[in-house]
Amino acid sequence: MKSNKALILLFIFLSGSLYAAIPANLELQLLFSLSNPLTVRHAGDGSGRLFIIEQAGTIRIYNGTSVLEAPFLDINLKVSSGGERGLLGLDFDPDFSNNGYFYVNYTKSSPNFGDTIIERYKVSSDPNVADPASAQVIMRIDQPAENHNGGDIHFGPDGYLYIGMGDGGGSGDSGNNAQENDNLLGAILRIDVNPSILLRDSFEAAVVTANKCGLGAAVYSIPADNPFAQDPSKCGEIWAYGLRNPWRWSFDRLTGDLITADVGQDVAEEVNFQPTSSNGGENYGWRCREGARDFNTTMCTPGDEYVEPVIDLPHSANDGCSVIGGYVYRGPITGLAGLYVYSDLCGGEMYFATISAGTWTSEFWQDVGFGTTSFGEDEAGNVYMIIGNTINLIGLANP
């Protein structure tokens, strides 16, 4: 199998401080605890509030001093929670300050048990409480198993909503979903959810009835420049593919680059990079590849080109089991500027990666133990780390 984009080199692990100026007084600062928190977001409205999703189906607000007693949104009755299911993703419309819209990704309870739902809500007259009656299903995606749901959603710098989808679960992607492109699994999706778009039923049009490109009525359109937008045999929603379970990923708020941490299977974890100049269509290799090595090439076409990971983490080297992607730091700590922070659920090792001319080098910072599930970012670019039930700020002691 060949690999393209040679400028993206494999991960080189370095333990010295030569490549990353991590401040000596950098520390994790415990802020508060919640019940199974899974991500931290901000609304981009100048309020400084943090919005934290809890897996069972609630969104809580931290106002800078305390967690508000009343949830921002409670959809527990809609959500099937447990394991890799639950309320998994949240992001706010780029124009939230004016239109009040925000979007969630959750696992459906019933009917359509276990399916992925992307749903839009609107804030009420109280800025700290959403209107539950404003719910509008944007899309529903069939899930064949209870794991590998992906879950993260982000608005990109282009204003489109990006959705991370796992390969459908099971072991070894037995359905080869991540390579087929006639379904929405094992991919990063890119859709236009502009509220002025009215019921464009893109996945039930005659040209795609044989595909599994979403189910039910839709309130979105497919951007015309998506790589498969004009191919009736493939799902136009797909932006990039060949992913096993992109649990946590992010955009660099300064450059617009997309950095995707993809959870591996038996051998390795990986982080993939898509520059903001990309036209989409990257194939990150799964299941033909796991990390920087072949996995199952049975149905792979000789000569296929895959985008190799910029970070390849063999399990044998760091006791890892599930890479947890973070953010490129763009906050107030100058020593961290431009460094990508990430960790692992099992291994607990926390790294800062330096990106220079396509080469990624990583420096180990500390071992936080088992339980890292997510990272988050506020309006000022501060980065937060979720470990178990705790929300922690990456900050300076005695700044």
C-alpha positions in Angstrom: 0.0 0.0 0.0 1.3 3.5 -0.9 1.0 6.6 1.3 0.6 10.1 -0.1 1.3 13.6 1.2 4.9 12.9 2.0 5.2 16.3 3.6 3.2 14.8 6.5 5.8 12.8 8.3 5.4 10.1 11.0 5.4 11.0 14.6 8.8 11.3 16.3 8.8 11.0 20.1 11.3 13.2 21.9 11.4 13.5 25.7 13.6 16.6 26.1 12.5 20.2 26.3 14.3 21.2 23.1 11.2 21.0 21.0 8.5 22.5 23.3 8.9 25.3 25.7 6.5 24.0 28.4 6.6 26.4 31.3 8.0 25.0 34.5 5.0 26.2 36.5 2.4 24.7 34.2 -0.2 22.7 36.1 -3.7 21.2 36.0 -6.1 23.2 38.1 -9.2 21.4 39.3 -12.2 23.6 38.8 -15.3 21.4 39.5 -16.8 17.9 39.1 -19.9 16.7 37.2 -21.5 13.4 36.4 -19.7 11.8 33.4 -18.8 15.0 31.6 -17.7 14.5 28.0 -16.8 17.9 26.5 -16.4 21.6 27.2 -17.6 24.3 24.8 -18.1 28.0 24.7 -20.9 29.9 23.0 -18.7 32.6 21.3 -21.1 35.2 22.7 -18.6 37.1 25.0 -20.2 35.8 28.1 -17.2 33.7 29.2 -19.5 30.8 30.1 -18.5 27.2 29.8 -21.0 24.6 28.6 -20.3 21.0 29.7 -22.2 18.0 28.4 -23.0 15.1 30.7 -23.3 11.7 29.1 -26.8 10.9 30.4 -28.2 13.9 28.5 -27.7 17.2 30.2 -25.8 20.4 29.4 -24.5 22.4 32.4 -23.2 25.9 32.6 -20.1 27.1 34.5 -20.2 30.9 34.9 -16.6 31.3 36.0 -17.3 30.7 39.7 -19.8 27.9 40.0 -21.9 25.5 38.1 -25.5 26.8 37.8 -28.0 24.6 39.5 -30.5 24.5 36.6 -29.2 22.7 33.5 -29.0 24.6 30.2 -30.7 21.6 28.6 -32.0 18.3 29.8 -32.8 15.6 27.1 -32.3 12.5 29.3 -35.5 10.9 28.1 -34.3 11.1 24.4 -30.8 9.7 25.1 -29.6 6.1 25.4 -26.6 6.4 27.6 -23.8 4.0 28.7 -20.6 2.7 27.3 -19.9 4.7 24.1 -23.5 6.0 23.8 -25.1 9.1 25.2 -25.0 12.8 24.7 -21.7 13.0 22.9 -21.2 16.3 21.2 -22.1 20.0 21.3 -21.3 23.1 19.3 -22.8 26.5 18.9 -23.8 28.2 15.7 -21.2 30.7 14.6 -24.0 33.3 14.7 -25.3 32.1 18.1 -25.2 35.7 19.5 -28.0 36.6 17.0 -29.9 33.4 16.2 -29.5 31.5 19.5 -29.0 28.1 17.8 -26.8 25.3 19.0 -26.4 21.7 18.0 -26.0 18.4 19.8 -25.0 14.8 18.9 -26.6 12.0 20.9 -27.6 8.4 20.8 -31.3 7.8 20.4 -33.3 6.0 23.0 -36.5 5.1 21.2 -37.8 4.8 18.5 -34.8 4.1 16.3 -32.8 2.9 19.3 -29.1 3.4 19.1 -29.1 5.7 16.1 -27.0 8.9 16.0 -29.1 12.0 16.1 -27.9 15.5 15.1 -30.4 18.0 16.6 -30.7 21.8 16.7 -32.0 23.8 19.7 -32.5 27.4 20.5 -31.9 29.3 23.7 -34.9 30.7 25.5 -35.5 34.3 26.7 -33.3 33.3 29.6 -29.7 33.0 28.3 -28.9 30.3 30.7 -31.8 28.0 29.7 -32.5 26.4 26.3 -36.0 26.0 24.9 -36.6 22.2 24.8 -39.6 22.7 22.4 -37.3 24.2 19.8 -35.8 20.8 18.9 -35.3 20.2 15.2 -33.8 16.9 14.0 -31.1 17.7 11.4 -30.2 14.1 10.5 -30.4 10.5 11.8 -27.7 8.0 11.1 -28.2 4.3 11.5 -25.8 2.6 14.0 -25.3 -1.1 13.6 -23.6 -1.6 17.0 -23.3 0.1 20.4 -19.7 1.2 20.1 -17.7 3.4 17.7 -20.3 6.2 17.6 -17.7 9.0 17.2 -19.6 11.9 18.7 -17.7 15.1 18.3 -19.2 18.0 16.3 -17.6 21.3 15.4 -18.4 24.2 13.1 -15.4 24.8 10.8 -13.9 28.1 9.8 -16.0 27.9 6.6 -19.3 27.9 8.7 -20.2 24.3 7.9 -21.0 21.7 10.6 -18.5 18.8 10.7 -19.6 15.5 12.3 -17.2 12.7 13.4 -18.6 9.2 12.8 -17.1 5.9 13.9 -17.0 2.8 11.7 -20.2 1.3 13.1 -18.6 -0.8 15.9 -17.7 -4.4 16.2 -14.1 -5.6 15.6 -12.0 -4.8 12.6 -14.8 -2.9 10.7 -16.3 -6.2 9.5 -18.6 -4.3 7.1 -15.7 -2.3 5.7 -17.8 0.8 6.3 -14.9 3.2 6.6 -13.7 2.5 3.0 -17.0 2.1 1.1 -18.4 5.7 1.1 -22.0 4.5 0.5 -22.7 5.1 4.2 -21.9 7.8 6.7 -19.7 5.6 9.0 -16.0 5.9 9.5 -15.9 9.4 8.2 -15.9 13.1 8.9 -19.1 14.6 7.5 -19.5 18.2 6.3 -23.0 19.7 5.9 -24.6 23.1 5.7 -27.2 23.7 8.4 -28.0 27.3 7.6 -31.4 27.9 9.1 -32.7 29.3 5.9 -32.4 25.9 4.2 -35.8 24.3 4.2 -36.1 20.5 4.1 -33.7 19.5 1.4 -34.1 15.7 1.6 -30.6 15.0 0.2 -30.4 11.4 1.3 -33.8 10.3 0.0 -33.4 11.6 -3.4 -33.7 9.1 -6.2 -29.9 9.1 -7.0 -29.0 7.8 -3.5 -31.8 5.4 -2.5 -29.4 2.5 -2.5 -27.1 4.2 0.0 -27.3 4.7 3.7 -26.6 8.4 3.6 -28.9 9.3 6.5 -32.5 8.5 7.4 -35.7 10.5 7.6 -36.4 14.2 6.8 -33.4 16.5 6.8 -32.8 20.2 7.4 -29.4 20.6 5.8 -27.8 20.7 2.4 -24.6 19.2 1.0 -21.9 21.8 0.1 -21.3 21.7 -3.6 -17.5 21.4 -3.0 -17.7 18.3 -0.9 -15.5 15.7 -2.6 -18.4 13.3 -3.4 -21.2 15.8 -3.8 -21.7 15.0 -7.5 -21.2 11.2 -7.2 -24.6 9.4 -6.9 -22.9 6.2 -5.8 -21.4 7.8 -2.7 -22.6 9.9 0.3 -22.2 13.5 -0.6 -22.0 14.4 3.1 -18.5 12.8 3.5 -15.6 15.1 3.8 -12.8 12.7 4.8 -12.9 9.0 5.5 -11.0 5.8 6.5 -11.5 6.4 10.3 -12.2 3.9 13.0 -13.5 6.0 15.8 -12.8 9.8 15.7 -13.8 10.3 19.3 -12.3 13.8 19.9 -10.9 16.2 17.2 -10.7 19.9 16.7 -9.9 22.8 14.4 -6.9 25.0 15.0 -8.7 28.3 15.7 -5.8 30.3 14.2 -5.0 28.3 11.0 -8.3 26.4 10.4 -6.4 23.1 10.2 -8.4 20.0 11.2 -6.7 17.6 13.6 -8.4 14.3 14.2 -7.5 11.8 16.9 -8.6 8.3 15.7 -8.9 5.6 18.3 -7.1 2.4 17.2 -7.8 -1.3 17.7 -5.1 -3.7 18.8 -1.8 -2.1 17.9 -1.7 1.7 17.7 -3.4 5.0 18.2 -3.1 7.8 15.6 -3.6 11.5 15.0 -4.4 12.8 11.5 -3.9 16.2 10.0 -5.9 18.0 7.3 -4.6 21.5 6.3 -7.1 24.2 5.9 -6.2 24.4 2.2 -7.5 20.8 1.7 -10.3 20.1 -0.8 -11.4 17.1 1.3 -11.5 13.5 0.3 -8.6 12.3 2.4 -8.5 8.6 3.1 -6.9 7.9 6.5 -6.7 4.2 5.8 -8.8 2.2 8.2 -9.4 -0.8 7.9 -6.6 -1.2 5.4 -4.3 0.5 7.8 -4.1 0.9 11.5 -1.8 3.8 12.3 1.3 3.6 10.1 1.0 -0.1 9.3 -1.2 -2.5 7.3 -4.2 -4.0 9.1 -6.6 -5.8 6.8 -5.9 -5.4 3.1 -8.4 -8.1 1.9 -10.7 -5.6 0.2 -8.2 -2.9 -0.4 -7.2 -1.9 -4.0 -3.5 -2.1 -4.8 -2.2 1.4 -5.4 -4.7 3.1 -3.2 -3.1 6.1 -1.5 -3.6 6.8 2.2 -2.8 9.9 4.3 -0.4 8.6 7.0 -0.9 9.8 10.5 1.2 12.6 11.8 1.3 10.9 15.2 1.5 7.1 15.5 1.4 5.8 19.0 2.1 2.0 19.3 0.3 0.5 22.3 3.5 -1.3 23.2 5.3 2.0 23.8 2.8 3.8 26.1 0.2 1.5 27.4 -2.4 3.3 25.4 -5.9 2.1 24.4 -7.8 5.2 23.2 -6.2 8.4 22.1 -7.9 11.5 23.3 -7.5 14.4 21.0 -7.1 18.0 22.3 -6.4 21.4 20.8 -3.7 23.5 19.3 -3.1 25.9 22.1 -4.0 29.5 21.2 -4.6 30.8 24.7 -2.8 33.3 27.0 0.2 31.1 28.0 2.8 32.1 25.5 5.0 29.1 26.2 2.3 26.8 24.9 1.4 28.8 21.7 1.0 26.5 18.7 1.5 23.3 20.7 -1.1 20.5 20.2 -2.2 18.8 23.5 -3.4 15.2 23.6 -3.6 12.2 25.9 -4.9 8.7 26.2 -7.8 7.1 28.2 -5.8 4.2 29.5 -2.2 5.2 29.5 -2.8 8.7 31.0 0.3 10.2 29.3 -0.2 13.8 28.4 1.8 15.2 25.5 2.4 18.6 23.8 3.3 18.3 20.1 5.2 20.8 18.2 4.3 21.2 14.5 7.1 22.5 12.2 7.2 22.2 8.4 5.1 19.1 8.4 7.1 17.3 11.1 5.4 16.6 14.5 7.5 16.2 17.6 6.0 15.4 21.0 7.1 16.1 24.5 5.8 14.1 27.5 4.4 16.4 30.2 2.9 14.2 32.9 1.0 11.0 33.6 -2.6 11.8 34.8 -3.6 8.2 35.2 -6.6 6.4 33.8 -9.7 8.3 32.8 -9.0 11.2 30.4 -12.1 11.4 28.2 -12.0 14.8 26.5 -10.6 18.3 26.2 -12.3 21.7 25.7 -11.5 25.3 24.8 -13.0 28.6 25.9 -13.3 31.9 24.1 -9.9 33.1 25.2 -8.2 29.9 24.0 -7.7 28.4 27.4 -7.7 24.6 27.2 -9.5 22.3 29.7 -9.0 18.6 30.3 -11.7 16.2 31.5 -10.3 13.4 33.7 -13.0 11.1 35.2 -15.7 13.4 36.6 -13.4 16.4 36.9 -12.9 19.5 34.8 -9.4 20.9 34.9 -7.8 24.0 33.5 -4.3 23.8 32.0 -2.9 26.9 33.7 0.0 28.4 35.5 0.8 28.2 39.2 1.5 31.7 40.5 1.5 33.3 37.0 
